[in-house]
Amino acid sequence: MSLKRRLPFLRWSVLRMANANRSVGTTGQIGDGREAAAVDYVLANARAGDLDHVLSTIDRFAYDKSMLMNIGDEKGRLLDAAVRRADPKLALELGTYVGYGALRIARAAPAARVFSVELAEANAANARRIWAHAGVADRVTCVVGTIGDGGRTLDALAEQHGFTAEALDFLFLDHVKDAYQPDLQHILDRGWLHRGSIVVADNVLVPGAPKYRAYMREQQGTLFDTVEHKTHAEYQTLIPDLVLESEYLG
């Protein structure tokens, strides 16, 4: 890691991204073409079939070109550790973006089937190109939809992809922050989690998921056992963030 990344620093693009939040909720993208540019950069610079190199190339794009909304390298290590603790056979991510989170899950759990739900077809297409380049397209699948769409996406996961009672070992929340708690509740209502399943939520402090955090505090020791990991927002070291890791107690 270069010296500039060791020293405290704030990316100007963090503030620019904050101003784009209203469009992100409907389009899933910042709106300046950076997501497509990231795909082109990865395909041009990352070694095909090398998952580690694809991930580091996405990080390099986010540091040196345009910041991305994926979990990033610092918080990604927390995600990696949680995945390894869950040792999942079936993992679900909400919020695909360019496919980075799913790649980290696939790397940490090479025997898992990984599914990612994404609201934007453009993001799904971008992620699939990156997953194919990384050599994991056979075990990482993007489902276009949202958990809160009246059951259509949940039904698709159940009917087409084998989501059944107590089958889901790992859940990663990294989509619309206001949807974290209701979407988790939809999954709980389906009975897909089992005792010991792990739920990880990114960006609980920035841009923030206060209702989700309050819910996990209310459920502490009864439905979930939660650890709050203090960390930083993506690709900078001055803005604090929280990643919540919650074990389902059943």
Number of C-alpha atoms within 10 A of each C-alpha: 5 6 6 8 13 10 11 10 13 16 16 10 14 18 10 12 17 13 12 14 16 12 12 18 15 11 15 23 23 21 12 10 10 17 23 16 15 24 22 14 16 24 18 11 13 20 15 17 14 13 21 14 16 24 22 15 20 27 23 18 18 20 17 9 14 19 26 25 23 23 22 25 19 15 22 19 14 18 25 17 13 21 25 14 15 18 19 25 15 18 28 25 24 28 27 29 28 27 27 24 25 27 24 22 28 24 18 20 21 15 13 19 18 26 23 24 23 24 22 21 16 17 22 22 17 20 28 20 18 27 25 15 20 22 16 21 17 10 14 23 20 24 19 19 19 21 21 14 9 10 12 13 17 20 14 15 17 15 11 9 13 12 21 14 13 15 17 21 23 29 27 24 25 22 25 21 20 13 19 23 19 14 17 19 12 16 16 15 10 16 16 17 26 18 13 17 24 27 25 22 24 28 25 22 19 18 14 16 20 16 16 20 20 12 12 21 14 12 15 17 13 11 15 23 17 20 16 15 14 12 18 20 25 26 26 22 18 14 17 14 21 22 25 23 23 22 24 22 17 14
